Amino acid sequence: MEYVIEMLNIRKEFPGIVANDNITLQVKKGEIHALLGENGAGKSTLMNVLFGLYQPEKGEIRVKGKPVNITNPNIANDLGIGMVHQHFMLVDPFTVTENIILGQETTSKGMIDIKKAENDVRAISEKYGLAVDPSAKIADISVGMQQRVEILKTLYRGAEILIFDEPTAVLTPQEIGELIQIMKTLIKEGKSIILITHKLKEIMEVCDRCTVIRKGKGIGTVTVSETNPNELASLMVGREVTFTTEKTEATPKHNVFEIENLHVKDSRGLGAVNGLNLTVRSGEIVGIAGVDGNGQSELIEAITGLRKIDSGSVKLNGKEITKLSPRKITESGIGHIPQDRHKHGLVLDFPIGENMVLQTYYQEPNSKMGVLNFKNIYKKAKSLIEEFDVRTPSEFTLARALSGGNQQKAIIGREVDRNPDLLIAAQPTRGLDVGAIEFIHKRLIEQRDNGKGVLLVSFELDEIMNVSDRIAVIYEGKIVAIVDPKETTEQELGLLMAGSKRKEAGEVNNV
């Protein structure tokens, strides 16, 4: 059997941690090969070794049977290996074409022929069914489009083997469907794909074989058609995982949170939230379901004081919080798990211990008379790290060095520990593995059972259906329907999210 890629007994170490412990990965030509593992299992590290970003301490890499020494990404590109990173490597003010040709520019008399480059990009995009506007600026296109640009970048450089690192983590359900079709098209064109993921549904739908790694060690390779999601989940986390969220019936009481006729503009000055009304009661989880771009981000930013409210009322426990500063809103009893954990949730170059007190550092016992008490800060951080199973070498490790799942657990620990009356959870499980998702869902339900209100905003319909007690559907900045998850279906929700009226989607009772 000839493999296009062989990584044999790869070992990669960082100070205090063995990220890859003698892992072997063998990829056949023309297959989609999944690399499955928990957050922090070593998946991205292994692919960064293959792409030349890291050098392994031990092991051998072969491309089409020949041993190679990949010391930097240019060598990987020359060998036909391209990587689509989880966090896109794009220059926002540049156009699609400028990003794609960056570092590969062909010049005539010292000038770049942008028109020719745009035509080349258009030709490649049409060949692979990756429709993009070559002259559009990156800052002006959707996340799904940006990902297409990343894929086109690799194809422009002649990649035969494509590495996709968590490609669906930031995509809407519709964009995920489009990406799966793109991957199938690439395989038909003779490419081979390595898909780093922990989404079992996608593996079952699109992959041929799957290599599982756990805590830096290779567990084995299975043929996808001969396995099932439960078996894959057990291999990944080392125990059985429950896919349905276990919870008792909610017993909601008084209104803890009320929004009336809220109007908020987006960053372009256009109406994003247009007369929205919503209540959350103590002891319930209200899920907001909607296609990305229907005002969810602006709504959360308005509630938490990060965006100006044009008109309307936001009340917590009957008190108006509309004009308060973000700190005063936090102190009044709102917890916020932000949708972008890097931009709004953490200071990546601070130790994880200091990130655990970002909301309370100015209060005793963390500080006195404006002087921080680091002994108390790190003592508190250590107890939260243990309670919320944040896997980190120590509380002094930089936040940036933790995996996405452990960064998320740290944020949740920080917010839940403050015991807020309303916890806003925006995309709380985005990019996380089944074990971490299970943990986070339990914590949200615990908050509910402790008599708190939870507002869950998620693009994952199965998450909304599983965790919510009521579902509010948002469309064009308004709540267009409130449904009971026990009396609706994903299909019906999908129609409501796309703007269908209730009767068209099927009668749904108000709750």
C-alpha positions as CSV (number, residue, x, y, z in Angstrom):
1,M,0.0,0.0,0.0
2,E,1.5,3.4,-1.0
3,Y,0.6,6.2,1.3
4,V,0.8,9.9,0.2
5,I,1.8,10.8,3.8
6,E,3.4,8.8,6.5
7,M,4.3,10.2,9.9
8,L,6.1,7.4,11.8
9,N,6.7,7.5,15.6
10,I,6.6,11.3,15.8
11,R,7.6,12.8,19.2
12,K,7.2,16.5,19.9
13,E,8.0,18.1,23.3
14,F,7.4,21.5,24.8
15,P,8.7,22.6,28.2
16,G,7.0,20.5,30.7
17,I,4.8,18.6,28.3
18,V,5.0,15.8,25.6
19,A,2.5,17.0,23.0
20,N,3.0,14.0,20.6
21,D,4.3,10.7,22.1
22,N,5.4,8.4,19.3
23,I,2.3,8.9,17.0
24,T,2.0,7.2,13.6
25,L,-0.3,8.6,10.9
26,Q,-0.6,7.1,7.4
27,V,-2.8,8.7,4.8
28,K,-3.8,7.0,1.5
29,K,-4.1,8.9,-1.8
30,G,-7.6,10.2,-2.5
31,E,-9.1,9.7,1.0
32,I,-10.4,12.1,3.6
33,H,-8.6,11.0,6.7
34,A,-9.9,12.3,10.1
35,L,-7.5,13.1,13.0
36,L,-9.7,12.9,16.0
37,G,-9.0,13.8,19.6
38,E,-10.0,16.0,22.6
39,N,-9.0,19.6,22.9
40,G,-5.3,19.5,23.8
41,A,-4.8,15.9,22.6
42,G,-2.0,17.0,20.2
43,K,-3.8,17.1,16.9
44,S,-2.8,20.6,15.7
45,T,0.8,20.0,17.0
46,L,1.1,16.9,14.9
47,M,-0.1,18.8,11.8
48,N,2.1,21.7,12.5
49,V,5.0,19.2,12.5
50,L,3.8,18.0,9.1
51,F,3.6,21.6,7.8
52,G,7.0,22.5,9.0
53,L,6.0,24.9,11.7
54,Y,7.5,22.6,14.4
55,Q,10.4,20.3,14.3
56,P,9.9,16.9,15.9
57,E,12.4,15.5,18.5
58,K,12.0,12.0,17.0
59,G,10.4,10.2,14.1
60,E,10.3,10.2,10.3
61,I,8.0,11.8,7.7
62,R,7.6,10.3,4.2
63,V,5.8,11.8,1.3
64,K,4.8,9.3,-1.5
65,G,7.2,6.8,0.1
66,K,10.3,9.0,0.2
67,P,11.7,10.3,3.5
68,V,11.6,14.1,3.8
69,N,12.9,16.8,6.1
70,I,10.3,19.5,6.4
71,T,12.0,22.4,8.2
72,N,9.6,25.2,7.2
73,P,6.2,25.7,5.5
74,N,7.9,26.6,2.1
75,I,9.3,23.1,1.9
76,A,5.8,21.7,2.8
77,N,4.3,23.8,0.0
78,D,7.0,22.5,-2.5
79,L,6.1,18.9,-1.5
80,G,2.4,19.6,-2.3
81,I,1.2,20.0,1.4
82,G,-1.1,22.9,2.2
83,M,-2.7,23.8,5.5
84,V,-6.0,25.7,6.2
85,H,-5.5,26.9,9.8
86,Q,-8.2,27.1,12.4
87,H,-7.5,30.8,13.0
88,F,-7.3,32.2,9.5
89,M,-4.0,33.7,8.3
90,L,-5.4,36.5,6.2
91,V,-4.7,40.3,6.0
92,D,-8.0,42.1,6.5
93,P,-7.4,45.3,4.4
94,F,-6.1,43.2,1.4
95,T,-8.4,41.8,-1.3
96,V,-9.1,38.1,-1.8
97,T,-6.6,38.0,-4.7
98,E,-3.9,39.9,-2.8
99,N,-4.1,37.4,0.1
100,I,-4.0,34.4,-2.3
101,I,-0.9,35.5,-4.2
102,L,0.9,36.9,-1.1
103,G,4.4,35.4,-1.2
104,Q,3.9,34.0,-4.6
105,E,3.6,37.2,-6.6
106,T,4.7,37.1,-10.3
107,T,5.9,40.5,-11.5
108,S,6.4,42.1,-14.9
109,K,8.9,45.0,-15.0
110,G,8.7,45.1,-11.2
111,M,4.9,45.4,-11.2
112,I,2.3,42.9,-10.0
113,D,-0.3,42.2,-12.7
114,I,-3.3,42.1,-10.4
115,K,-5.8,41.6,-13.3
116,K,-4.0,38.5,-14.4
117,A,-3.8,37.3,-10.8
118,E,-7.6,37.9,-10.4
119,N,-8.3,35.9,-13.6
120,D,-6.1,33.0,-12.2
121,V,-7.9,33.1,-8.9
122,R,-11.3,33.1,-10.7
123,A,-10.2,30.1,-12.8
124,I,-9.2,28.1,-9.8
125,S,-12.3,29.0,-7.8
126,E,-14.5,27.9,-10.7
127,K,-12.6,24.7,-11.2
128,Y,-13.1,23.6,-7.6
129,G,-16.6,25.2,-7.0
130,L,-15.2,27.8,-4.5
131,A,-17.2,30.9,-5.6
132,V,-15.5,34.0,-4.3
133,D,-15.2,37.6,-5.5
134,P,-11.4,38.1,-6.3
135,S,-11.6,41.8,-5.8
136,A,-13.5,41.9,-2.4
137,K,-11.7,43.0,0.7
138,I,-11.3,40.2,3.4
139,A,-12.8,42.6,6.0
140,D,-16.0,42.8,4.0
141,I,-16.7,39.0,3.5
142,S,-18.2,36.4,5.7
143,V,-16.2,33.9,7.8
144,G,-17.3,31.1,5.4
145,M,-16.0,33.1,2.4
146,Q,-12.7,33.8,4.3
147,Q,-12.3,30.0,4.7
148,R,-12.7,29.5,1.0
149,V,-9.9,32.1,0.5
150,E,-7.7,30.0,2.8
151,I,-8.5,26.8,0.7
152,L,-7.8,28.7,-2.6
153,K,-4.5,29.9,-1.1
154,T,-3.3,26.3,-0.8
155,L,-4.7,25.3,-4.2
156,Y,-3.0,28.3,-5.9
157,R,0.3,26.9,-4.5
158,G,-0.4,23.5,-6.1
159,A,-1.3,21.6,-2.9
160,E,-2.1,17.9,-3.4
161,I,-2.5,17.1,0.3
162,L,-4.7,19.5,2.2
163,I,-4.8,19.8,6.0
164,F,-8.0,21.3,7.4
165,D,-7.6,22.3,11.1
166,E,-11.1,22.4,12.8
167,P,-12.6,23.9,9.6
168,T,-16.2,23.9,10.8
169,A,-15.6,25.5,14.2
170,V,-16.7,29.0,13.1
171,L,-19.2,28.1,10.4
172,T,-23.0,28.2,10.3
173,P,-24.8,24.9,9.5
174,Q,-25.4,26.1,5.9
175,E,-21.6,26.8,5.5
176,I,-20.7,23.4,7.0
177,G,-22.9,21.8,4.3
178,E,-21.1,23.8,1.6
179,L,-17.7,22.9,3.0
180,I,-18.5,19.2,3.0
181,Q,-19.4,19.4,-0.7
182,I,-16.1,21.3,-1.4
183,M,-14.1,18.5,0.3
184,K,-15.9,15.9,-1.8
185,T,-15.1,17.9,-5.0
186,L,-11.4,18.1,-4.0
187,I,-11.2,14.4,-3.6
188,K,-12.8,13.8,-7.0
189,E,-10.0,16.1,-8.4
190,G,-7.4,13.7,-7.0
191,K,-6.5,15.6,-3.8
192,S,-6.1,13.9,-0.3
193,I,-7.4,15.6,2.8
194,I,-6.4,15.3,6.5
195,L,-9.3,16.7,8.6
196,I,-8.5,17.7,12.2
197,T,-11.9,17.6,14.1
198,H,-13.8,16.3,17.1
199,K,-17.2,16.6,15.4
200,L,-18.3,12.9,15.1
201,K,-21.3,13.7,12.8
202,E,-18.9,15.2,10.2
203,I,-16.5,12.3,10.4
204,M,-19.3,9.8,9.8
205,E,-20.6,11.9,6.9
206,V,-17.4,12.7,5.0
207,C,-14.4,10.6,6.1
208,D,-13.0,7.3,4.9
209,R,-10.6,6.5,7.8
210,C,-10.0,8.0,11.2
211,T,-6.9,8.1,13.4
212,V,-7.6,8.7,17.1
213,I,-5.1,10.4,19.5
214,R,-5.6,10.8,23.2
215,K,-3.4,12.8,25.6
216,G,-0.6,12.9,23.0
217,K,-0.6,9.1,22.3
218,G,-1.9,7.3,19.2
219,I,-4.9,5.1,20.1
220,G,-5.4,3.6,16.6
221,T,-6.9,4.0,13.1
222,V,-10.4,2.8,12.2
223,T,-12.4,2.5,9.0
224,V,-15.3,5.0,9.4
225,S,-17.9,2.7,7.6
226,E,-17.1,0.0,10.2
227,T,-17.6,2.2,13.3
228,N,-20.2,4.5,15.0
229,P,-20.2,7.8,16.9
230,N,-20.3,6.1,20.3
231,E,-17.3,4.0,19.6
232,L,-15.3,7.0,18.3
233,A,-16.3,9.1,21.3
234,S,-15.1,6.3,23.7
235,L,-11.8,6.0,21.8
236,M,-11.4,9.8,21.9
237,V,-12.0,10.5,25.7
238,G,-11.3,7.0,27.1
239,R,-14.8,6.6,28.6
240,E,-18.5,6.4,27.5
241,V,-20.0,9.8,26.6
242,T,-23.7,10.7,26.8
243,F,-24.9,12.5,23.8
244,T,-28.3,13.6,25.2
245,T,-28.2,16.2,27.9
246,E,-29.6,14.8,31.1
247,K,-31.8,17.3,33.0
248,T,-35.0,17.5,35.0
249,E,-38.0,19.5,34.0
250,A,-37.4,23.3,34.6
251,T,-39.4,25.0,37.3
252,P,-39.1,28.7,36.3
253,K,-40.2,31.4,38.7
254,H,-40.1,35.2,38.4
255,N,-38.7,37.2,35.4
256,V,-35.0,37.8,36.1
257,F,-34.3,39.5,32.8
258,E,-36.5,41.6,30.4
259,I,-35.8,43.2,27.1
260,E,-38.4,45.6,25.6
261,N,-38.5,47.1,22.1
262,L,-34.7,47.1,21.8
263,H,-33.0,48.8,18.8
264,V,-29.3,48.5,18.2
265,K,-27.2,49.4,15.1
266,D,-24.3,47.3,13.7
267,S,-20.8,48.7,13.1
268,R,-21.9,50.1,9.7
269,G,-24.7,52.1,11.3
270,L,-27.4,49.8,10.0
271,G,-30.2,48.4,12.2
272,A,-29.1,45.0,13.6
273,V,-31.6,44.6,16.5
274,N,-35.0,45.9,15.4
275,G,-37.6,46.1,18.2
276,L,-36.6,42.9,20.0
277,N,-38.6,41.7,23.0
278,L,-37.5,38.8,25.3
279,T,-37.8,37.6,28.9
280,V,-35.7,35.1,30.8
281,R,-37.1,33.7,34.1
282,S,-35.1,32.4,37.0
283,G,-34.6,28.6,36.8
284,E,-34.8,28.3,33.0
285,I,-32.5,28.2,30.0
286,V,-33.7,30.3,27.0
287,G,-31.9,29.4,23.8
288,I,-31.7,31.9,20.9
289,A,-31.7,30.1,17.6
290,G,-30.9,31.9,14.4
291,V,-28.7,32.0,11.3
292,D,-25.5,34.0,11.9
293,G,-25.9,37.7,11.1
294,N,-29.4,38.2,12.4
295,G,-28.4,40.5,15.2
296,Q,-27.2,37.9,17.8
297,S,-23.7,39.5,18.3
298,E,-25.1,43.0,18.5
299,L,-27.8,41.9,21.0
300,I,-25.2,40.3,23.4
301,E,-22.9,43.3,23.0
302,A,-25.8,45.7,23.8
303,I,-26.8,43.7,26.9
304,T,-23.3,43.6,28.3
305,G,-22.6,47.3,27.7
306,L,-20.1,46.7,24.8
307,R,-22.4,48.4,22.2
308,K,-24.5,51.5,22.4
309,I,-28.3,51.0,22.6
310,D,-30.3,53.3,20.4
311,S,-33.6,52.8,22.2
312,G,-35.5,50.3,24.3
313,S,-35.2,48.9,27.8
314,V,-33.0,46.2,29.4
315,K,-33.9,45.2,33.0
316,L,-32.2,42.8,35.4
317,N,-34.3,41.9,38.5
318,G,-36.6,44.8,37.6
319,K,-33.8,47.4,37.5
320,E,-32.9,49.3,34.3
321,I,-29.3,48.5,33.2
322,T,-29.4,50.1,29.8
323,K,-27.1,53.1,30.5
324,L,-24.7,51.3,32.8
325,S,-21.0,50.7,32.0
326,P,-19.8,47.1,31.3
327,R,-18.3,46.8,34.8
328,K,-21.6,48.1,36.5
329,I,-23.6,45.6,34.4
330,T,-21.3,42.8,35.5
331,E,-21.6,43.9,39.1
332,S,-25.4,44.1,38.9
333,G,-25.5,40.3,38.3
334,I,-24.7,39.4,34.7
335,G,-22.1,36.8,33.7
336,H,-20.9,36.6,30.1
337,I,-19.2,33.8,28.3
338,P,-18.3,35.7,25.1
339,Q,-18.5,34.1,21.6
340,D,-14.9,35.0,20.7
341,R,-12.9,33.7,23.7
342,H,-9.6,35.2,22.3
343,K,-10.9,38.7,21.6
344,H,-13.3,39.2,24.4
345,G,-12.7,36.4,26.9
346,L,-9.0,36.2,27.7
347,V,-5.8,38.2,27.8
348,L,-3.8,35.6,26.0
349,D,-0.4,36.8,27.2
350,F,-1.4,36.8,30.9
351,P,-1.1,33.6,33.0
352,I,-4.3,31.6,33.2
353,G,-4.4,32.3,36.9
354,E,-4.7,36.1,36.3
355,N,-7.3,35.5,33.6
356,M,-9.4,33.8,36.3
357,V,-9.9,37.1,38.2
358,L,-10.4,39.5,35.3
359,Q,-13.9,40.4,36.6
360,T,-12.9,40.6,40.2
361,Y,-9.2,41.7,40.4
362,Y,-10.1,45.1,41.9
363,Q,-12.1,43.6,44.8
364,E,-10.9,42.1,48.1
365,P,-9.3,39.7,48.7
366,N,-7.7,40.0,45.2
367,S,-6.5,43.5,45.9
368,K,-6.5,46.1,48.7
369,M,-6.3,49.9,48.2
370,G,-5.4,49.3,44.5
371,V,-2.6,46.9,45.2
372,L,-3.0,43.4,43.7
373,N,-2.6,40.4,46.1
374,F,-1.0,37.8,43.8
375,K,-0.9,35.2,46.6
376,N,-4.7,35.3,46.9
377,I,-5.2,35.6,43.2
378,Y,-3.3,32.4,42.4
379,K,-4.8,30.5,45.3
380,K,-8.3,31.3,44.1
381,A,-7.2,30.5,40.5
382,K,-5.8,27.1,41.5
383,S,-9.1,26.1,43.2
384,L,-11.1,27.1,40.1
385,I,-8.7,25.2,37.8
386,E,-9.3,22.1,39.8
387,E,-13.1,22.6,40.2
388,F,-13.6,23.2,36.4
389,D,-11.0,20.6,35.2
390,V,-8.9,23.1,33.4
391,R,-6.0,21.1,32.1
392,T,-2.9,23.2,32.3
393,P,0.7,22.6,33.5
394,S,0.1,25.2,36.2
395,E,-1.9,28.3,37.1
396,F,1.2,30.3,35.9
397,T,1.0,29.0,32.3
398,L,0.1,31.7,29.7
399,A,-3.5,31.5,28.6
400,R,-2.3,31.3,25.0
401,A,-0.6,27.9,25.6
402,L,-3.9,26.2,26.6
403,S,-6.1,24.3,24.2
404,G,-9.4,26.0,23.1
405,G,-11.5,23.7,25.4
406,N,-9.4,24.5,28.4
407,Q,-9.5,28.2,27.7
408,Q,-13.3,27.9,27.5
409,K,-13.5,26.0,30.8
410,A,-11.4,28.7,32.5
411,I,-13.8,31.4,31.2
412,I,-16.8,29.4,32.4
413,G,-15.2,28.8,35.8
414,R,-14.6,32.5,36.2
415,E,-18.1,33.5,35.3
416,V,-20.0,30.8,37.1
417,D,-17.9,31.3,40.3
418,R,-19.3,34.9,40.5
419,N,-22.8,33.3,40.8
420,P,-24.6,35.8,38.4
421,D,-28.4,36.1,38.3
422,L,-28.2,35.9,34.5
423,L,-25.5,33.9,32.7
424,I,-25.2,34.8,29.0
425,A,-23.5,31.9,27.2
426,A,-22.6,32.8,23.6
427,Q,-21.4,29.9,21.4
428,P,-20.2,28.2,24.7
429,T,-19.1,25.0,23.0
430,R,-17.8,26.3,19.7
431,G,-14.8,24.2,18.6
432,L,-15.0,21.9,21.6
433,D,-14.9,18.1,21.8
434,V,-17.7,15.9,23.1
435,G,-16.2,15.5,26.6
436,A,-15.8,19.3,27.1
437,I,-19.3,19.9,25.6
438,E,-20.8,17.4,28.0
439,F,-19.1,19.2,30.9
440,I,-20.2,22.7,29.9
441,H,-23.8,21.6,29.3
442,K,-23.9,20.2,32.8
443,R,-22.6,23.5,34.3
444,L,-25.3,25.5,32.4
445,I,-28.0,23.2,33.7
446,E,-26.5,23.5,37.3
447,Q,-26.9,27.3,37.0
448,R,-30.5,26.8,36.0
449,D,-31.2,24.3,38.8
450,N,-29.7,26.8,41.3
451,G,-32.5,29.3,40.3
452,K,-30.5,31.4,37.9
453,G,-31.5,32.5,34.4
454,V,-29.4,31.3,31.4
455,L,-29.5,32.9,28.0
456,L,-27.9,30.5,25.5
457,V,-26.9,31.8,22.0
458,S,-25.7,29.0,19.7
459,F,-25.6,28.1,16.0
460,E,-25.6,24.4,16.9
461,L,-29.3,23.4,16.6
462,D,-28.8,20.2,18.4
463,E,-27.3,22.1,21.4
464,I,-30.3,24.6,21.4
465,M,-32.7,21.7,21.2
466,N,-31.0,19.6,23.9
467,V,-30.2,22.3,26.5
468,S,-32.9,24.9,26.2
469,D,-36.2,25.0,28.1
470,R,-37.6,27.6,25.7
471,I,-36.3,28.5,22.3
472,A,-36.5,32.1,20.9
473,V,-36.0,32.3,17.2
474,I,-34.3,35.4,16.0
475,Y,-34.7,36.7,12.4
476,E,-33.5,40.1,11.1
477,G,-33.0,41.4,14.6
478,K,-36.4,40.4,16.0
479,I,-37.7,37.4,18.0
480,V,-40.2,35.9,15.5
481,A,-41.3,32.8,17.5
482,I,-40.9,31.3,20.9
483,V,-41.2,27.5,20.8
484,D,-41.0,24.5,23.2
485,P,-38.1,22.2,22.3
486,K,-40.3,19.2,23.1
487,E,-42.9,20.3,20.5
488,T,-40.7,21.3,17.6
489,T,-38.1,19.7,15.2
490,E,-34.8,20.9,13.7
491,Q,-36.5,21.2,10.3
492,E,-39.2,23.4,11.7
493,L,-36.7,25.5,13.6
494,G,-34.6,25.8,10.4
495,L,-37.7,27.2,8.5
496,L,-38.4,29.7,11.2
497,M,-34.8,30.8,11.3
498,A,-35.0,31.3,7.5
499,G,-37.9,33.7,8.0
500,S,-40.9,31.4,7.4
501,K,-44.0,32.4,9.3
502,R,-45.2,30.0,11.9
503,K,-48.1,28.6,9.9
504,E,-45.8,27.8,7.0
505,A,-43.3,26.1,9.4
506,G,-46.1,24.1,11.1
507,E,-48.2,25.3,14.0
508,V,-46.0,25.8,17.1
509,N,-47.7,26.7,20.4
510,N,-46.5,29.7,22.2
511,V,-45.0,28.9,25.6
